[in-house]
Amino acid sequence: MLVLGIETSCDETSVAVLDGDGRVLSNVVSSQLAAHAPYGGVVPEIAARAHLENLPITFEQALAEAHATVEQIDLVAATAGPGLIGALLVGLSAGKALAFARGIPLVPVNHLEGHLFSAFLRAGGEPALPADFPFHGLVVSGGHAELVRVESDRISPIARTRDDAPGEAFDKVARRAGLGYPGGPVIDRIAARGNGSRYPLPVGRTGDGSNDFSFSGLKTAMLREFQKRDITGEPVDSASLSPDVVDLLASFQRAIVAALLDRVETVHRSAGIRMLAVSGGVAANSELRRTLSEWGEARRLRVLLPERAYTTDNAAMIAFAGLLHYRKNGAPERAAPVARSRWPLGTS
Amino acid sequence: MPEIRPAGPGPERVEHFRSKSEAETEAIGRALAQELTPDDVVYLVGDLGVGKTAFARGLASGLGAVAREVASPTFAILHEYAASDGSIVMRHLDLYRLADRSEDLEVLGLPDAVGGVPIAVEWPRSAIRTALPPTREVFFKRTPDGTRWIGVGRPSHAGSSAAR
């Protein structure tokens, strides 16, 4: 069995081919990263037009890399939300057309659910790890911070961000420090040579007793620290940063990791986590990976970290989530799926 | 001869507020929400970390949204906030990542795709002013003592919200 996944919900156009065991045969992401850098994180062309231009070549390449033909595809999975309607429609319409022309089922997939299951995907042609319910999922990216409990038939939201997502905080702080885009990997590299406990930075709770995240206070505190040092966002070479700024950035990263760990630990104490599956772009951060792994070892529970290739937006995770749906529920009804700008996790 | 006005935003009347905390910023947003009609377009203008998202959260909760739904739309660009019955009561647009070109706004399907409920817009620049002109502009400034000055203005071209 072969599953074709299509993802066009935001910046990336991606197409992937998986087999029925969740082996990733190909995962092509037409990353526009090279085009982003000169704009300091501003996407020059996020338009639906860009997805439309990227999709055919991404599709051809995904099939070629998987050594598959379109006739061999048995199932199509496409992101149907949440996202920009104009962008979603490109991938979902292509998925619909393919499914209709070939007489095969199409599973509409929630982008966040794709992330949630991405931790189970393995690189190097290995089959996906079996989804072992129930587990807790932590999705941390440029747009999201979501902690959820996942059962075989239900996703229950536990905590989410009330303001900035952690990846967004990384990007905005890096940009204001003159370090370019994307901010996460840049700060990760700088923090590796700094002292993360030098500056204790505030990471707020929401004040209403919930476990929700809040990263805007931390971002504001960093801007204040930059102001004190006359850092205005002029581009700088990360190798020439003063030890003081290196420590400041390391402390910033430490604060984000500490906030995530704090909430995971709180939830573990009250609800008991069996296994934690981490995903999203920030799951590529080396300090977060190390900290959560050590936490899991100390608590004797499994922490599943995603392969770095599946942390950012990609179609392999969409194909996999679609495959899991299909295995559980069979082919969805014939009714044409619609693109949904808003689709909270845990709602059908 | 029509009166010549400055080309900038040039609010006609500005109401001033001072906020000492995120909670106060949110309350000012909640109060403004009571005046809004479904046609209103509220620009939120100010530097990073001055409280634009907190203000938007106030607007959303004042309009009946579940406050927990509100988060920064910088990455997603457009968020829709719903009341507990699932109906959309506000949209929240963030143009931080978009280039200031009208072609780049096409993906948003403006203005049709955002009608029917008030919309808050962060990081508006010139292209959006044509596609989705403001009926209110809220300016945020950090003062030296760390409090925030918030000015709520009605742009001169928007005598009524029917200007949209």
Chai-1 contact restraints between the chains, C-beta under 6 A:
chainA,res_idxA,chainB,res_idxB,connection_type,confidence,min_distance_angstrom,max_distance_angstrom,comment,restraint_id
A,V42,B,R97,contact,1.0,0.0,6.0,A-B,restraint_1
A,V43,B,R97,contact,1.0,0.0,6.0,A-B,restraint_2
A,P44,B,A99,contact,1.0,0.0,6.0,A-B,restraint_3
A,A47,B,D104,contact,1.0,0.0,6.0,A-B,restraint_4
A,A47,B,E106,contact,1.0,0.0,6.0,A-B,restraint_5
A,A47,B,V107,contact,1.0,0.0,6.0,A-B,restraint_6
A,A48,B,V107,contact,1.0,0.0,6.0,A-B,restraint_7
A,L84,B,V107,contact,1.0,0.0,6.0,A-B,restraint_8
A,G86,B,V107,contact,1.0,0.0,6.0,A-B,restraint_9
A,G86,B,G109,contact,1.0,0.0,6.0,A-B,restraint_10
A,G142,B,F75,contact,1.0,0.0,6.0,A-B,restraint_11
A,G143,B,F75,contact,1.0,0.0,6.0,A-B,restraint_12
A,G143,B,A76,contact,1.0,0.0,6.0,A-B,restraint_13
A,T161,B,A71,contact,1.0,0.0,6.0,A-B,restraint_14
A,D163,B,T53,contact,1.0,0.0,6.0,A-B,restraint_15
A,D163,B,S72,contact,1.0,0.0,6.0,A-B,restraint_16
A,D164,B,S72,contact,1.0,0.0,6.0,A-B,restraint_17
A,E168,B,T74,contact,1.0,0.0,6.0,A-B,restraint_18
A,E168,B,F75,contact,1.0,0.0,6.0,A-B,restraint_19
A,K172,B,L48,contact,1.0,0.0,6.0,A-B,restraint_20
A,K219,B,G49,contact,1.0,0.0,6.0,A-B,restraint_21
A,T220,B,G49,contact,1.0,0.0,6.0,A-B,restraint_22
A,L223,B,L48,contact,1.0,0.0,6.0,A-B,restraint_23
A,L223,B,G49,contact,1.0,0.0,6.0,A-B,restraint_24
A,S341,B,E80,contact,1.0,0.0,6.0,A-B,restraint_25
A,R342,B,E80,contact,1.0,0.0,6.0,A-B,restraint_26
